Every structure is written in C-alpha cells, then in structure tokens.
Amino acid sequence: MTDTTTASAKSAPKTRTTKAKAAPAAAGVAFPDFEAFAMPNMEVPAVFREATEKGIENAREAYAKVKTAAEDATDLMEDTFETSRQGVVEFNHKAVDAAKANADAAFTFIKDIMSVKSLAEAIELQSTFARSQFDALSTQSKEMQELATKLGTDVSAPVKEAMEKSFKDLKVN
C-alpha cells in the first residue's frame, strides 16, 4: 500500500505560492507591486546632480552649435548652387549667341561667295571672311573666358568667406 500512496502523491499537481503583495482593488493598479523589484529611495548626491545638469547643458549648447552650423552650410550650398545656376545660364546664353553669330556669318559668306564673278574676288572674299571670323572667335573666346572666370570667382567667394569665418571662430574658441 505504501507504493500506491507514494505514486499518487507524486502525480498530484503542486500548488504554487507567490510572495507578491496583493494590490488593492480600489487603487486600480494593473500590475501587482513586487517586493523584489522595489527600488530603495535614495538621495542623489548634489555633485552628481550638478555634473549631470552641466553635461545636459553642454549637450544642448553643442546641439545648438551643430544645428546653426548645419543651417549655415545649407544656406551656403543653396546660395552657391543658385549662383552656379545663374552663371551657367548666362554662359550658355553667351555660347548660343556666339554660335548664332558664327552661323549667320557663314551663311552670309556662302551667299556672297555664290555671287562672285572671278576667282580673285572669291579669294579676296575668302580671306576677308577668314580674318573677320578669326577676330570674332578671338573676341568670343575672350568673353567666354572672362565669364567663366567671373563664374568661378562668384561661386567660390561664399565658400571662401565661410571657411575664413569658421577658422576665425575656431581661433577664438
């Protein structure tokens, strides 16, 4: 008989007991208050609190500086891109004007060469056209070079100023 009582005692389900405090139903707390997770009330030392507040203040100042620098960089990029865009448009207009002038001169030359009466007149017309086109191309090249130089200066000026300001600010700090 002892064998059957021991076997039946082993197969019987064990009941679980908890050591948690029962939460008052009137308080409306969803989770029971466990003693094992209770944090002891302790005073934070003033030095630690001051160091933490100073760290937070430094982080806010650093964030403000980074935000300002990012906004300045964005403004600089927008200004640079707009200056570049305007310069390229102006450069393209100048190139189209030069191409139109050269095409007009070529068509005029062809019209004039078709109406010549002698070989000497054709050679004279050809040399006059070549001289005038050489002068026109020299002038156009000079204008394009000046425009490209102006564009490069205008685009790089804001970047140069920003870099000088940044280095000046670094020297001050």
C-alpha positions in Angstrom: 0.0 0.0 0.0 2.8 2.3 0.5 3.7 2.1 -3.1 0.3 3.4 -4.3 0.2 6.3 -1.9 3.6 7.4 -2.9 2.8 7.2 -6.6 -0.5 9.1 -6.2 1.3 11.8 -4.2 3.9 12.3 -6.9 1.3 12.6 -9.7 -0.8 15.2 -7.8 -0.4 18.7 -9.1 1.7 21.0 -6.9 0.2 24.3 -5.9 2.2 27.5 -6.4 2.6 30.1 -3.8 3.6 33.7 -4.6 5.2 36.1 -2.3 3.9 39.2 -4.1 1.7 41.6 -2.3 -1.8 41.7 -3.4 -2.6 45.1 -5.0 -5.6 46.8 -3.6 -8.5 46.6 -5.9 -9.6 50.1 -5.2 -6.3 51.6 -6.3 -6.9 50.4 -9.9 -3.3 49.3 -10.4 -2.9 46.9 -13.3 0.3 45.3 -12.1 0.9 43.9 -8.6 3.6 45.5 -6.5 6.5 43.1 -6.3 8.9 43.5 -3.4 11.8 42.0 -5.4 11.7 44.9 -7.9 11.1 47.7 -5.4 13.8 50.4 -5.7 15.0 51.9 -2.4 14.6 55.6 -2.0 18.0 57.1 -2.1 19.2 60.7 -2.4 21.3 61.6 -5.4 24.4 63.4 -4.3 24.5 67.1 -5.2 27.8 66.8 -7.0 26.4 64.0 -9.3 23.3 66.1 -10.0 25.3 69.2 -10.8 27.6 67.2 -13.1 24.6 65.7 -14.9 22.9 69.1 -15.3 26.2 70.6 -16.6 26.5 67.7 -19.1 23.0 68.2 -20.3 23.6 72.0 -20.7 26.8 71.3 -22.6 25.0 68.8 -24.9 22.3 71.4 -25.6 24.9 74.1 -26.4 26.8 71.6 -28.7 23.5 70.7 -30.4 22.7 74.4 -30.9 26.1 75.0 -32.4 25.8 71.9 -34.7 22.3 73.0 -35.7 23.5 76.5 -36.5 26.5 75.2 -38.5 24.2 72.8 -40.5 21.8 75.6 -41.2 24.7 77.9 -42.3 26.1 75.1 -44.5 22.7 74.5 -46.1 22.3 78.3 -46.8 25.8 78.3 -48.3 25.1 75.4 -50.5 21.8 76.9 -51.7 23.5 80.2 -52.4 26.3 78.5 -54.2 24.0 76.4 -56.3 21.9 79.4 -57.3 25.0 81.4 -58.2 26.2 78.5 -60.3 22.9 78.1 -62.0 22.7 81.8 -62.9 26.3 81.7 -64.1 25.8 78.6 -66.2 22.6 80.1 -67.8 24.5 83.3 -68.6 27.4 81.3 -70.0 25.1 79.2 -72.2 23.3 82.3 -73.5 26.7 83.7 -74.5 27.7 80.5 -76.2 24.3 80.3 -78.1 24.8 84.0 -79.1 28.3 83.2 -80.4 27.1 80.2 -82.3 24.3 82.2 -83.9 26.7 85.0 -84.9 29.1 82.5 -86.4 26.3 80.7 -88.3 25.0 84.0 -89.6 28.4 85.0 -90.8 28.9 81.6 -92.5 25.6 81.8 -94.3 26.3 85.4 -95.4 29.7 84.2 -96.7 28.1 81.4 -98.6 25.6 83.7 -100.1 28.3 86.2 -101.1 30.7 83.5 -102.5 27.9 82.3 -104.8 27.6 85.7 -106.4 31.3 86.2 -107.2 32.3 86.9 -110.8 36.0 86.0 -110.7 38.5 83.8 -108.8 40.3 86.8 -107.5 37.1 88.1 -106.0 36.4 84.7 -104.4 39.9 84.6 -102.9 39.5 88.2 -101.6 36.1 87.3 -100.1 37.5 84.2 -98.5 40.5 85.9 -96.9 38.2 88.8 -95.6 35.8 86.2 -94.1 38.7 84.2 -92.5 40.1 87.4 -91.0 36.8 88.5 -89.6 36.0 85.1 -88.2 39.4 84.9 -86.6 38.7 88.2 -84.9 35.2 87.2 -83.9 36.4 83.9 -82.5 39.2 85.6 -80.5 36.7 88.1 -79.1 34.2 85.4 -78.3 36.8 83.2 -76.6 38.0 86.2 -74.5 34.4 86.9 -73.4 33.8 83.3 -72.6 37.0 83.1 -70.6 36.1 86.3 -68.6 32.6 84.9 -68.0 34.0 81.6 -66.8 36.5 83.3 -64.5 33.7 85.5 -63.1 31.5 82.5 -62.5 34.3 80.6 -60.7 35.0 83.6 -58.5 31.3 84.2 -57.8 30.8 80.5 -56.9 33.9 80.2 -54.7 33.5 83.5 -52.9 30.8 82.4 -50.4 32.7 79.2 -49.7 35.9 81.1 -49.1 34.1 83.5 -46.7 32.5 80.7 -44.8 35.8 78.9 -44.4 37.5 82.1 -43.2 34.7 82.6 -40.7 35.0 79.0 -39.5 38.7 79.3 -39.0 38.3 82.7 -37.2 35.7 81.1 -34.9 38.0 78.2 -34.2 40.8 80.5 -33.3 38.5 82.5 -30.9 37.3 79.3 -29.2 
